[in-house]
């Protein structure tokens, strides 16, 4: 195990010696990004006052420190016409996810700033879950309010639905964060007054089969960047460190000092 005192030097050394810049794909090369999203988990899906919500835990690696943030994101359900032989498609919308930690910004959206959409196709007669989803989709197409539909479900049916949505979302998010098995294109974003850290594009979306359901998503983009400015203490430090790492004329001592300042700031925040 790396000693806690020596770990910041270890991080800086690994970053300084790497041949690629810190703005990279999760799956590219040995370079460790300054900030990485290591996990996004949907802990629960709840129906509250006529609205569905997903409670998520986002886990970040910030210069070697594990940081967890909890978010509540609204969900929306809609129905669209399905192909012959299938029931209507249930359309689920998540987000977008927008986390801002003192100028460290993590965004997860459909690559256009909107929510990630998830189309779920169930087979009629394919079991209780398939029949439940088909019934909900049909009611939505008939113009019935989502709150009224979910309010009329039994506790067992509502539990089945929320667990299914939770499993589908976790399956999608797992695929987004996988280092392999996802055809991802890395691009460099441009943030005025800030600095780029990591950008992962999956413009064609993801297709997978979960719980016997066919799941297809919109495009998905994960954007991590830092923003400078008053009050953006973490963003200012990360941008300064990024600037040093991109300028090979600077010494390791300055980089180490910035990493230590970042860790001290996270300590003060209790993270």
N, C-alpha and C positions, 0 to 999 in steps of 0.2 A: 504494500500500500504506500502511495506517495505521501510523505510528510506534509501536513497542512501548510507549514511555513515555506517549504520548498515548492509547493504546487504552483503558485503564480509564476515563478521562474521557469518551471517546466512548461507551462502554457506558452509563455512568451518565447522560449527557446524553440518550441515546436512550430510556432507561427513564423518566427523569424527565419528559420532554416528552410521552410517549405518553399518550393519553387513557384507555386501558384499563388495569386492574390487571394485575400480572405473571402472575397465575394465569389462563391462557387456553389455548385450543386451539391446536395447531400451525398450523391453517389460518385462525385468526381474526386479522384486523387486523395492523398493523405492529409491535406490541409484541414485543420480544424477551424470552423468559422468562429468568430468572436461570440456569436449567439446562434443557438440552434434550437429548434423545437423538437424535443425528443419524444413527446407523447401528447396526444389530445384524447381524452376519454370522456364519453358521455356517461355521467354517473347515474342520471335518472331523467326520465321524461314525465312531466306532470301536467295535469289539466287543472288550471286555476282560473276561476271567474270567466269561463268561456274561451280561454286561450291556452294553447299548448306551449310549454317551455321546455328547453333542454338545459340541464345543469351540467356544465363541463368543467373539467380540470385540465388546464394547459400547463405542461411541464417544459421549462426552458433550461438550457445549459448556457449560462452567462459566464464567459471566460473560466469555465470549469466548475462554477457554482450551480447547483441545482435549485431552480426557483419554480414554485408552483403558484398559479393564480386561478381562482375560481370565477366562472362567468355564468350568467343566465342569459340564454339566447332564445328569442321567440321563434316558434315554428309555425308554419302554415300548411294546411292540407287543401288540395284541390282535386277535382276529378276531370279527366280528359278521356275522349273516346278511345277505346282500344281496338285492336285488330280483330277480324272475324275469328270466332272460336275462343277468344279471350274475354275476360271481363274488362270493365273500364280500368284505365290506368289511374292509380293514385299518385298524385304529384305532391311531393314534400319539399318544402323550402326551408333552409337553415341559414340563419345569419343575415348579413355577413358577420364574421367574427372580427372584432376590432379591439385589440388590447394595447393600451398605452401606459407604460410604466416609466414615468419621469423622462419621457422622450425616447424610450425604447418602444418601437411600434411593431406589432405583429398583426398582419391582416390576412384573412383567409376568405376568399370570395370566388365569384364565378368568372374572374378575369376581366370583368367590366364594372366592378364595384358593387354588384348586386348579390343577392343570396345564392348559395349553392342549391341547385334544384336536383331532386332525386325522383326519377320516375320508377314506380314499382308496378310490375305486372303480375297479377295473381291469376291462377287457373280456377275457374269455377268448378266446384266439386272437389277441389284439391285439399279438403280438410277444413277444420274450423277457422284457422287463420285466413286462408284464402277466401272462404265464404264471407268472413267478417270484413275483410278489406274490399271485396267486390261490392258488398252491400253499402259500405260507407261511400265508396266512389260513386255508386249509382245515385245515392241520396244527394250527394254534392252536385251532380249533374242536374238533378231535378230542382236545384235551387234552394234546398234546405240549408239553413244556417249551420255552420260547423259546431257552434256551441250547443245548438239544439240536438244535433246528431249525437255528439259525445255525451251530452247530458242524459240521453235516453238509454245509453248503454248500461248493462249491469256492471257491477264491480269486477266480475270475472272477465267480461268482454273488454272493459276499459284497461284492465291490467294486461290482457293479452295484446291489445293494440300498443300501449306505451312500451311494453317490453320488446315488441317487434320493431318499433321505430328506433328504440335504443340500440338494438342489435344491428339494424341496417346502418345507422349512422356510425357506429363504432367500426363496422366492417369497411365503410367508405373511408373513414379517417385513418384507419390502419393502413389502407392501401396508399393513401396520400403520403404517409411518412415512411413507407418501406423504401429501403435503399435499392432494392431490385424488384423486378416484376412489374414495374410501372414505366411506361414509355413517357418519359418526362423531358421536356426541352427547357434548358436553363437560359435565362435572358438577364440582361442587366437593366434594372430600373433606374430612373433618374428622379431624384427627390431634391427640389430646390431648397437650399438652406440646410440640407441634411446629408447623410451618407448612406450608401447601400451596404448591406451586410449579406443577405441571401435572398434569391428570388427563384422560386420553383414553379414552372408553368406546366400544367397538364391541360392544354387547350381542348383536346378531344374528349376529355372526361374519362370516366371509369365505368366499366361494365363488370358485373359479378353476379353470382347466384348465391343468395342467402335464404335460409329457411324455406327453400323451395320457391323463392320469389326471384324474378329477374329484375335486377337493379341497374339502372343506367343514370349517370349524372351529367350535369352540365360541365363546362370547363371548370377547372379548379386551379387557383393561383395562391401560392403562399409567398408573402412578401414580408421580409424582416428588414427594417431600416432604423436608423437613429435620426432624430431631429434635434437641431441646435436651437437654443433660445433661452430666455429667462425661465427659470423653474425646471428646465429639462436637464437636471443634473446628470442623470445616467446617459442621456443622449449626447450631451456635450463631451463626456469622458470617452464614450465609445467612438465618436467621430474623431477625437484627438488621437486615440489609439489606432484607428484605421489609417489616419494620415501618416503616422509614424511607420506603420507596417508597409505602406505603399511607397515609402521613401527609404531606400536601403542605406542612405547616408546617415541615418539616425542611429544612436547607440541603443543597446539592449537595456541599459540602465533607465533611460527615459520611458521605454515601454513597460518595464517592470514597475516603475513608480505609478504609471497610469492604471495598470492591472490592480495594484494594491489599493489605489484610491477607489476603484470600482468595487472591490471586495469590501472595503470599509463602508462604502455607501450602502451596499446590500446588507451589511451587518446592522447599520443604523435603522434600516427599514424592517429589520427582523426577518430577512429572507435568506 
